[in-house]
Amino acid sequence: MNQIYLKMNNGLEIPQFGLGVCDIPKEITKDVCINAIKIGYRLIDTAHIYGNEREVGEAIKESGVDRKELFITSKIWPSEFRKAKEAVYEMLDRMGLDYIDLVLLHQQTGAYLKAYKALEELVEEGKVKSIGISNFESKKRLDKILSNAKICPQIHQIECHPFRQQHDLNNYTKDKGVLIESWFPLARGYKELMNNEIITSLKEKYHKTSAQIIIRWHIEEGYIVFPGTKSIEHLKENIDVFDFSFTKEEMDMLHTLDGKKKFNIMPLFLQGAFNTFQAWTILSKVK
Ligand SMILES: NC(=O)c1ccc[n+]([C@@H]2O[C@H](COP(=O)([O-])OP(=O)(O)OC[C@H]3O[C@@H](n4cnc5c(N)ncnc54)[C@H](OP(=O)(O)O)[C@@H]3O)[C@@H](O)[C@H]2O)c1
C-alpha cells in the first residue's frame, strides 16, 4: 500500500499523500510530476502564483494515468477574488482540464467571501469538484466563511509541521467537518527539525529517515500531506511511509515539539498589501 484515501464532507475521496510543487521551477515541473505519478503519487498541489499550473496539466496528460485516478488542487490569489469564476475558467484553460478536483482561496485577504460564493457556483456547474480555503488563521474570517457557506469547505490548508502543530485551529476546523492539509509539512527541511533528538530516536527505531518520520506524523494526525521535492530519491523516500506507525506514547512525544518555530509570521494588517505586491510582481508574469 502506498496511499490512504480520506472521505471529505461532500462524500468524495482525497488521497492523504501527494506532491506539492510550490518551489519547483516550471522548466522541470512536468518531469517531476510525471516521475511522481509513475512512482504512485496521485495528488498534486499547485497554485496560480506558483507559475507552473500549465506544466502540471501537461504532466497529467502525458502521465498515461486515467484522469479520474488523479486528484489535482490549485488555488486562486486574492487579486483574482473579485472575478473568481473567470480566474478558475482561465486556470482550467491553462491546465488543459475540463474540471479540477479542488480549488482553494489561497489567502484570507481581499474579497474572500465573494470569491467563495463564486467557487460554490463553480461546483454547481461541475467545473470544480471540491472547494476550500487556505491560511485562514484569523478565526473571525474563518467563521465568516463557515457561517455564510452554502457548501461547507471541504479543506483548510494551513502551515503545519511538528514545530507548529496548530492543534487549536485544526481541531476547531475539523469539528466543522473540514479536513486539514499541511503546508510546509517538513518545515522546508529546517535543520533543527530534521536533526531534532525525538525525530532522530524514532528514525533509528523504525529504520526510516527524518522526512519519513515527519510525514508519518502528519498521516497519523489525519492531515493531508504533500511535501515538495525536485529530487527523484526524495520522491521515492517520501512516499515510503505506509509500513509503520507510532505508539500513543510516541505521538505524545512528538506533540512536545509544538511551538518551536512558526514560518508564516506576517501580521494580518500587512497581509493584504503583501498579497497585492506578490500579485503585481509574480502573477503579471504567469501566462
Ligand atoms: N497554501 C499556502 O500558502 C502554501 C504555502 C507553502 C506551501 N504550500 C504547499 O505545500 C507544499 C509543501 O511545502 P514546501 O514544498 O514549501 O515545503 P516542505 O514540503 O516542508 O519542504 C520542501 C523542502 O524539503 C526538501 N525535502 C523534500 N523531501 C525531502 C527529504 N526526503 N529529505 C530531505 N529534504 C527533503 C526539499 O528539497 P529537495 O527538492 O532537495 O528534495 C525542499 O527544500 C508546497 O509545495 C505547496 O504545494 C502551500
The ligand as a Tripos MOL2 file, in Angstrom:
@<TRIPOS>MOLECULE
LIG
   48    52     1     0     0
SMALL
NO_CHARGES

@<TRIPOS>ATOM
      1 N1         -1.1990   27.4130    0.8950 N.am      1 LIG1
      2 C1         -0.0420   28.0010    1.0660 C.2       1 LIG1
      3 O1          0.0550   29.2030    1.3550 O.2       1 LIG1
      4 C2          1.2150   27.1970    0.8990 C.ar      1 LIG1
      5 C3          2.4460   27.7380    1.3160 C.ar      1 LIG1
      6 C4          3.5770   26.9590    1.1470 C.ar      1 LIG1
      7 C5          3.4860   25.6880    0.6010 C.ar      1 LIG1
      8 N2          2.2680   25.2050    0.1910 N.ar      1 LIG1
      9 C6          2.1340   23.8440   -0.4120 C.3       1 LIG1
     10 O2          2.7740   22.9120    0.4390 O.3       1 LIG1
     11 C7          3.7280   22.1810   -0.3340 C.3       1 LIG1
     12 C8          4.8710   21.7280    0.5390 C.3       1 LIG1
     13 O3          5.5800   22.8520    1.0580 O.3       1 LIG1
     14 P1          7.0690   23.2140    0.6090 P.3       1 LIG1
     15 O4          7.3920   22.4600   -0.6200 O.co2     1 LIG1
     16 O5          7.1780   24.6820    0.5390 O.co2     1 LIG1
     17 O6          7.8970   22.7770    1.8880 O.3       1 LIG1
     18 P2          8.2170   21.3430    2.5310 P.3       1 LIG1
     19 O7          7.4870   20.2650    1.8330 O.co2     1 LIG1
     20 O8          8.0720   21.4820    4.0040 O.co2     1 LIG1
     21 O9          9.7770   21.1970    2.2520 O.3       1 LIG1
     22 C9         10.3160   21.1710    0.9640 C.3       1 LIG1
     23 C10        11.8260   21.1440    1.1300 C.3       1 LIG1
     24 O10        12.1970   19.9170    1.7690 O.3       1 LIG1
     25 C11        13.1560   19.2390    0.9680 C.3       1 LIG1
     26 N3         12.8470   17.8100    1.0240 N.ar      1 LIG1
     27 C12        11.7900   17.1550    0.4670 C.ar      1 LIG1
     28 N4         11.8590   15.8420    0.7380 N.ar      1 LIG1
     29 C13        12.9790   15.6560    1.4810 C.ar      1 LIG1
     30 C14        13.5930   14.5220    2.0570 C.ar      1 LIG1
     31 N5         13.0720   13.3040    1.9270 N.pl3     1 LIG1
     32 N6         14.7500   14.7030    2.7510 N.ar      1 LIG1
     33 C15        15.2950   15.9330    2.8930 C.ar      1 LIG1
     34 N7         14.7600   17.0580    2.3760 N.ar      1 LIG1
     35 C16        13.6050   16.9110    1.6610 C.ar      1 LIG1
     36 C17        13.0150   19.7840   -0.4370 C.3       1 LIG1
     37 O11        14.2700   19.7820   -1.0880 O.3       1 LIG1
     38 P3         14.5770   18.8110   -2.3710 P.3       1 LIG1
     39 O12        13.9000   19.4300   -3.5530 O.co2     1 LIG1
     40 O13        16.0590   18.8450   -2.4360 O.co2     1 LIG1
     41 O14        14.0420   17.4540   -2.0270 O.co2     1 LIG1
     42 C18        12.5540   21.2180   -0.1790 C.3       1 LIG1
     43 O15        13.6670   22.0680    0.0190 O.3       1 LIG1
     44 C19         4.1390   23.1880   -1.4210 C.3       1 LIG1
     45 O16         4.8420   22.5830   -2.4820 O.3       1 LIG1
     46 C20         2.8020   23.7480   -1.7880 C.3       1 LIG1
     47 O17         2.1030   22.8450   -2.6160 O.3       1 LIG1
     48 C21         1.1330   25.9430    0.3320 C.ar      1 LIG1
@<TRIPOS>BOND
     1     1     2 1
     2     2     3 2
     3     2     4 1
     4     4     5 ar
     5     4    48 ar
     6     5     6 ar
     7     6     7 ar
     8     7     8 ar
     9     8     9 1
    10     8    48 ar
    11     9    10 1
    12     9    46 1
    13    10    11 1
    14    11    12 1
    15    11    44 1
    16    12    13 1
    17    13    14 1
    18    14    15 2
    19    14    16 1
    20    14    17 1
    21    17    18 1
    22    18    19 2
    23    18    20 1
    24    18    21 1
    25    21    22 1
    26    22    23 1
    27    23    24 1
    28    23    42 1
    29    24    25 1
    30    25    26 1
    31    25    36 1
    32    26    27 ar
    33    26    35 ar
    34    27    28 ar
    35    28    29 ar
    36    29    30 ar
    37    29    35 ar
    38    30    31 1
    39    30    32 ar
    40    32    33 ar
    41    33    34 ar
    42    34    35 ar
    43    36    37 1
    44    36    42 1
    45    37    38 1
    46    38    39 2
    47    38    40 1
    48    38    41 1
    49    42    43 1
    50    44    45 1
    51    44    46 1
    52    46    47 1
@<TRIPOS>SUBSTRUCTURE
     1 LIG1         1 GROUP 0 **** ****
